[in-house]
Amino acid sequence: MTTDLMPHPMDLSASALATAIRAGDLTPADAARTALDRADDRNPGLNAITRLNPRVMQEAGSVALRLAAGEDLPLAGVPVLIKDNIWVGGMGITQGSRLFEQFVAPEDAIAVRMLRRAGAVILGIGTCAEFACKGSTNTPLYGMTRNPVDPALTPGGSSGGCVAAVAARICPLALGTDAGGSSRRPPAHVGILGFKPTPDVIPYGPGFDEPVWGISSLCPLARSMEDILLMTRVLAPLLPDAAGEPLRLAYSPDFGTGQALEPEVARNFNAAIGALSDAGVALTEAAPDWQGTTGADPLPLQFAGLAALFGDRWRAEPALFDPDLGAQIEAGLALSGTEVAEAHFSAHRLTEALRVFFRSFDAILTPTTPCPAWPVELSAPATIVGKPCAGRDHAAFTPQANHAGCPAISLPSGTTPDGLPLGLQIVAPRGQDARLLALAAKVAPLIGGTDPGMV
């Protein structure tokens, strides 16, 4: 319920919502009903949700019974959206593909089970770029997903539906995936937070076969750092507390890649670094030495994996596929074994460059993206700094952490003069998730990294 004294439940943080439900000020049914109402009102203009959970009110009732029985539920009654490539038992999970239009997940992914165990209610399924392999969310099965900040723009991909729903306050939390930046770049484009843990810190699977095994993580998505920490504690309960010793922090406007930044991104990043310095945070300008990775490109691994999984169907029925995915599959079919091996070597060289860098630093701060969100009709921005943009230039700063297995987080970092959200990324060494989260909790309020309207 909503009164003059109480905000709309979906305007609350997940932490505040769960507290209100545990205190009896709201019921799980109140939360579920208001989330459904918000979805009915706001999803048609966004296309953020592929389907709502038909059992959502039943799940809310079960949570109420558990609370009455005295269970301590950290996510009591909190509606959560699940990305359309993560299994939710009994629901249609499609990966945004016509090939899986009739697929029903036979069981919950472990992480979904953990969310339910903590008292969360599964609101529904968030729209996903086909096979989670595209930087915008525009699928043959569901069409275009739009950015709630400006519906003429994309929220990015592949977790576009989940971030759009959280930013639009349809629900306070979502679970995404990230194999190259899919739960960091989209949060930056809509003004929320996305945390990519070290692989398997949050248990992965059971679920679909992946084009590239071992580089993807399940990712908490939220509007506040408090909620990122809450969701991570539920999904990674064995994660240790971070030590309190000083950290050696680096920053780099281009992550050492040479990628140009749109002027408003450069100004925003410089302002964030200035705010941190003014607050007494010690920072050194430095970047990984990618010299030994010249020409390194692990992206053919994705093409080869897609070709192995779907090449026969593509050749037989190309009309079923997003043309952009078809081009990736065709590229994969044309690769030689030697070229695939070279892509593996490329991934290893990126990993080694970051490993060497992190001998001297405990984390590095970069822009999450070199540009703000772009028109929704386009798979990638047409230009960056006025120059034609290659298909992955907008993703220049995120895949390295995936191939190296490093945890990374994107925090909101203000906006462009036109009001488009921008993000600050922090990357830490593999396994240093707790340290990264502790650092992010300190950095976020200094750069405006929490929705100022959160209650």
Secondary structure, DSSP 4 states (H G I P E B T S, - for coil): ---SSS--GGGS-HHHHHHHHHTTSS-HHHHHHHHHHHHHHHHHHH--EEEE-TTHHHHHHHHHHHHHTT---TTTT-EEEEETTS--TTSB--TT-GGGTT-B-SS--HHHHHHHHTT-EEEEEE---GGG-SSS-EETTTEE--BTTBTTB---SSSHHHHHHHHTTS-SEEEEEESSSTTTHHHHHHT-EEEEPSTTSS---S----SSTTS-EEEEEESSHHHHHHHHHHH-TTPPPPP-S---EEE-SSTTTT----HHHHHHHHHHHHHHHHTT--EEE-----GGGTT---HHHHHHHHHHHHHHHHHH-GGGS-HHHHHHHHHHHT--HHHHHHHHHHHHHHHHHHHHHTTT-SEEEEES-SS---BTT-SS-SEETTEEPPTTGGGTTSHHHHHHT--EEEEEEEE-TT--EEEEEEE--TT-HHHHHHHHHHHGGGTT-S-TT--
